[in-house]
Amino acid sequence: MLAGVPADGAIDMKDVVFDVDFYHNKYPDLQKAFNHDNGKLKAHWEKYGIKEGRACSDILDLTFYLTSHPDLVKAFGNDYTKAYDHYFKYGVKEMRQSSPTFNPKVYQAVYPFLANLTPAQLIWHYRNMGRPQGMIATMGFATLVPALQSIAPEQLVFDPDFYHNKYPDLQKAFNHDNAKLKAHWEKYGIKEGRACSDVLDLTFYLTNHPDLVKAFGNDYARAYEHFFRHGINEMRQSSPTYNPKVYQARYGLTALNPVQLMTHFMTYGRTHFMWAY
């Protein structure tokens, strides 16, 4: 079990899925009536909100839960109370999607380290650990990717913070001066086969592809040029932490071209605990 995640018997699911701040902030009528009175908000949810099919958190939206599952519509019509009861009796264990932003099957698939959690533990983890850290629980995140053609790959792959933090000599010499770090990379770092980001480590890129070693020897400048001319489009692994084929397959990002895929990882995936190796 992951550290800090309680056993099923210690989890009060109704308490976990109710988020009083979410409930208050989502509905203007509740803001006007109760103004952050948590006791009254909880009472309203239990007496009226469930019957009205409201959402009580980013985990449970009763209208979404009922209308998104045809078998529940057939069984319950528009009876949200019955849908609410079904969720706790069956829906949690069946790992049904229960809101536009929470699909437990996606959450578990996206983060393989959650594979051993029970459905209840998975929900607890998302509420208490995953969501506060920006972890995703639906596949809708792919729509966040812009057209990307406006971002040059050379600009995208250089991360001055990564470059600074990886090399003590650069920390001592430049102390977070991004312009000097970029100048060093272009004048010396490429030739030395350094790593400039999570997606490009020139020593790794050259030495892990035998055809490049055969063609270029230890000429990292030529390997750098190859990466942008051919390697990106060929979806070659370019660092220990970025294999575009793995990233694409793991998260179903088949609609993205190689540059978009790399941009997705750099601008979104790596900050949302998405693995690419």
C-alpha positions as CSV (number, residue, x, y, z in Angstrom):
1,M,0.0,0.0,0.0
2,L,1.2,3.5,-0.7
3,A,2.4,5.4,2.4
4,G,-0.4,7.3,4.1
5,V,-3.3,5.6,2.3
6,P,-5.7,4.1,4.8
7,A,-7.3,0.7,4.6
8,D,-10.8,0.5,3.2
9,G,-12.3,0.0,6.6
10,A,-11.0,3.4,7.7
11,I,-12.3,5.3,4.8
12,D,-15.7,7.1,5.0
13,M,-16.6,7.3,1.3
14,K,-19.4,9.8,1.8
15,D,-17.1,12.1,3.6
16,V,-14.3,11.6,1.1
17,V,-16.5,12.6,-1.9
18,F,-18.1,15.6,-0.3
19,D,-16.1,18.7,-0.7
20,V,-17.7,21.6,1.1
21,D,-15.6,24.3,-0.7
22,F,-16.4,22.8,-4.1
23,Y,-20.1,22.7,-3.3
24,H,-20.1,26.3,-2.1
25,N,-18.1,27.7,-5.0
26,K,-20.0,25.8,-7.7
27,Y,-23.5,27.2,-6.9
28,P,-24.2,30.9,-6.6
29,D,-27.5,30.2,-4.7
30,L,-25.6,28.4,-2.0
31,Q,-23.0,31.2,-1.8
32,K,-25.8,33.7,-1.2
33,A,-27.7,31.5,1.2
34,F,-24.9,30.1,3.3
35,N,-21.7,32.1,2.8
36,H,-19.2,29.4,3.7
37,D,-21.2,28.0,6.6
38,N,-20.0,24.4,6.3
39,G,-22.6,22.9,8.5
40,K,-25.4,24.4,6.5
41,L,-23.8,23.5,3.2
42,K,-23.5,19.8,4.3
43,A,-27.1,19.8,5.5
44,H,-28.3,21.3,2.2
45,W,-26.4,18.6,0.2
46,E,-28.0,15.8,2.2
47,K,-31.5,17.2,2.2
48,Y,-31.7,18.8,-1.2
49,G,-28.5,18.6,-3.3
50,I,-28.7,14.8,-3.7
51,K,-32.3,14.9,-4.8
52,E,-31.5,17.8,-7.2
53,G,-28.6,15.8,-8.8
54,R,-26.0,18.4,-7.9
55,A,-22.2,17.9,-7.9
56,C,-20.7,17.8,-4.4
57,S,-17.0,17.6,-5.6
58,D,-14.9,17.0,-8.6
59,I,-15.3,13.3,-7.8
60,L,-19.1,13.0,-7.7
61,D,-21.5,14.9,-10.0
62,L,-24.8,13.1,-9.6
63,T,-26.3,14.4,-12.9
64,F,-23.2,13.2,-14.7
65,Y,-23.1,9.9,-12.9
66,L,-26.8,9.1,-13.7
67,T,-27.0,10.3,-17.3
68,S,-23.6,8.9,-18.4
69,H,-24.5,5.3,-17.6
70,P,-27.5,4.1,-19.7
71,D,-28.2,1.2,-17.3
72,L,-28.7,3.6,-14.4
73,V,-31.0,5.8,-16.5
74,K,-33.0,2.7,-17.4
75,A,-33.2,1.6,-13.8
76,F,-33.7,4.9,-12.0
77,G,-35.0,7.4,-14.5
78,N,-34.1,10.8,-13.0
79,D,-34.1,9.7,-9.4
80,Y,-30.8,11.0,-8.2
81,T,-31.2,9.6,-4.7
82,K,-31.2,6.1,-6.1
83,A,-28.2,7.0,-8.2
84,Y,-26.5,8.3,-5.1
85,D,-27.2,5.1,-3.3
86,H,-26.0,3.0,-6.3
87,Y,-22.7,4.9,-6.4
88,F,-21.8,3.9,-2.9
89,K,-23.2,0.4,-3.1
90,Y,-21.8,-0.5,-6.5
91,G,-20.3,2.4,-8.5
92,V,-17.2,2.8,-6.4
93,K,-16.3,-0.9,-6.6
94,E,-17.2,-1.0,-10.3
95,M,-14.8,2.0,-10.8
96,R,-17.4,3.9,-12.8
97,Q,-16.7,7.4,-14.0
98,S,-18.6,9.6,-11.5
99,S,-17.9,13.2,-12.8
100,P,-16.5,14.9,-15.9
101,T,-13.1,15.2,-14.1
102,F,-12.8,11.8,-12.3
103,N,-12.5,8.5,-14.0
104,P,-10.9,6.0,-11.6
105,K,-9.8,3.6,-14.4
106,V,-8.0,6.4,-16.2
107,Y,-6.4,7.6,-12.9
108,Q,-5.1,4.2,-12.1
109,A,-3.9,3.6,-15.7
110,V,-2.1,6.9,-16.0
111,Y,-0.2,6.4,-12.8
112,P,0.9,2.7,-12.6
113,F,2.2,3.1,-9.1
114,L,-1.5,3.2,-8.0
115,A,-2.2,-0.3,-9.4
116,N,-2.4,-2.0,-6.0
117,L,-5.0,0.4,-4.5
118,T,-8.6,-0.7,-4.0
119,P,-11.3,1.5,-5.7
120,A,-12.0,3.2,-2.4
121,Q,-8.3,3.8,-1.7
122,L,-7.9,5.2,-5.3
123,I,-10.6,7.8,-4.6
124,W,-9.1,8.7,-1.3
125,H,-5.7,9.1,-2.9
126,Y,-7.1,11.4,-5.6
127,R,-8.9,13.6,-3.1
128,N,-6.1,13.8,-0.6
129,M,-2.9,13.4,-2.7
130,G,-3.5,13.4,-6.4
131,R,-5.7,16.4,-6.9
132,P,-3.7,18.7,-4.7
133,Q,-0.6,17.8,-6.7
134,G,-2.3,18.3,-10.1
135,M,-2.6,14.7,-11.1
136,I,-5.1,14.0,-13.8
137,A,-8.1,11.6,-13.7
138,T,-9.6,11.9,-17.2
139,M,-8.2,11.6,-20.7
140,G,-9.6,15.0,-21.6
141,F,-6.2,16.6,-20.9
142,A,-5.1,15.9,-24.5
143,T,-7.3,18.9,-25.6
144,L,-4.9,21.2,-23.7
145,V,-2.3,20.8,-26.4
146,P,-2.1,23.9,-28.6
147,A,-1.4,23.7,-32.4
148,L,2.3,24.0,-31.4
149,Q,3.7,24.8,-34.8
150,S,4.5,28.3,-33.4
151,I,6.9,26.7,-30.9
152,A,10.3,25.9,-32.4
153,P,11.5,22.5,-31.2
154,E,15.0,24.0,-30.5
155,Q,13.3,26.5,-28.1
156,L,11.1,23.8,-26.6
157,V,13.8,21.3,-25.6
158,F,16.1,23.7,-23.8
159,D,15.1,24.1,-20.1
160,P,17.4,26.6,-18.3
161,D,16.4,25.4,-14.8
162,F,17.1,21.8,-15.7
163,Y,20.5,22.8,-17.3
164,H,21.5,24.9,-14.3
165,N,20.4,22.3,-11.7
166,K,22.1,19.3,-13.3
167,Y,25.6,20.8,-13.5
168,P,27.4,22.2,-10.5
169,D,29.9,24.0,-12.7
170,L,27.1,26.0,-14.3
171,Q,25.5,26.8,-11.0
172,K,28.8,28.2,-9.8
173,A,29.5,30.1,-13.0
174,F,26.1,31.5,-13.9
175,N,23.8,31.2,-10.8
176,H,20.4,31.1,-12.7
177,D,21.4,33.6,-15.4
178,N,19.2,32.1,-18.1
179,A,20.8,34.0,-21.0
180,K,24.3,32.9,-20.0
181,L,23.1,29.3,-19.5
182,K,21.5,29.3,-23.0
183,A,24.7,30.8,-24.5
184,H,26.8,28.1,-22.7
185,W,24.6,25.4,-24.1
186,E,24.8,26.6,-27.6
187,K,28.6,27.3,-27.5
188,Y,29.8,24.4,-25.3
189,G,27.1,22.2,-24.0
190,I,26.1,20.7,-27.3
191,K,29.7,19.9,-28.2
192,E,30.2,18.3,-24.8
193,G,27.2,16.1,-25.1
194,R,25.3,17.5,-22.1
195,A,21.7,17.2,-21.3
196,C,19.6,20.3,-21.6
197,S,16.2,19.0,-20.4
198,D,14.1,16.0,-19.6
199,V,13.7,15.3,-23.3
200,L,17.2,15.7,-24.6
201,D,20.4,14.3,-23.3
202,L,22.9,14.3,-26.1
203,T,25.2,11.6,-24.7
204,F,22.2,9.3,-24.1
205,Y,20.8,10.1,-27.6
206,L,24.0,9.4,-29.4
207,T,25.2,6.3,-27.5
208,N,21.9,4.6,-27.3
209,H,21.4,4.5,-31.1
210,P,24.1,2.3,-32.8
211,D,23.4,3.8,-36.2
212,L,24.2,7.2,-34.8
213,V,27.4,6.0,-33.2
214,K,28.4,4.5,-36.5
215,A,27.6,7.6,-38.4
216,F,28.9,10.3,-36.0
217,G,31.3,8.7,-33.6
218,N,31.3,11.0,-30.6
219,D,30.4,14.1,-32.5
220,Y,27.6,15.5,-30.4
221,A,27.0,18.5,-32.6
222,R,26.0,16.2,-35.4
223,A,23.9,14.2,-33.1
224,Y,22.1,17.4,-32.1
225,E,21.4,18.2,-35.7
226,H,20.2,14.7,-36.4
227,F,17.7,14.9,-33.5
228,F,16.0,17.9,-34.9
229,R,16.1,16.8,-38.6
230,H,15.2,13.2,-38.0
231,G,15.1,11.9,-34.5
232,I,12.0,13.8,-33.3
233,N,9.9,12.6,-36.3
234,E,11.3,9.1,-35.9
235,M,10.1,9.1,-32.3
236,R,13.6,8.1,-31.0
237,Q,14.2,8.0,-27.3
238,S,16.3,11.0,-26.6
239,S,16.9,10.9,-22.8
240,P,16.6,8.4,-20.0
241,T,13.3,10.0,-19.1
242,Y,11.7,10.6,-22.5
243,N,10.7,7.8,-24.9
244,P,7.9,9.3,-27.1
245,K,6.6,5.9,-28.2
246,V,6.1,4.9,-24.5
247,Y,4.5,8.2,-23.7
248,Q,2.1,8.0,-26.6
249,A,1.1,4.4,-26.0
250,R,0.7,4.8,-22.2
251,Y,-1.6,7.8,-22.4
252,G,-3.4,7.1,-25.8
253,L,-2.0,10.3,-27.4
254,T,-2.2,8.9,-30.9
255,A,-3.7,12.0,-32.4
256,L,-0.6,14.0,-31.7
257,N,2.3,14.3,-34.1
258,P,5.9,13.9,-32.7
259,V,6.4,17.6,-32.0
260,Q,3.1,18.0,-30.4
261,L,3.8,14.9,-28.3
262,M,7.1,16.3,-27.1
263,T,5.4,19.6,-26.4
264,H,2.7,18.0,-24.4
265,F,5.2,16.3,-22.3
266,M,7.3,19.4,-21.7
267,T,4.4,21.8,-21.0
268,Y,2.0,19.4,-19.3
269,G,3.0,15.8,-18.8
270,R,6.2,16.2,-16.8
271,T,4.5,18.5,-14.3
272,H,1.5,16.2,-13.9
273,F,3.5,13.0,-12.9
274,M,3.1,11.5,-16.4
275,W,5.8,8.9,-17.2
276,A,7.5,8.7,-20.5
277,Y,9.9,5.8,-20.1
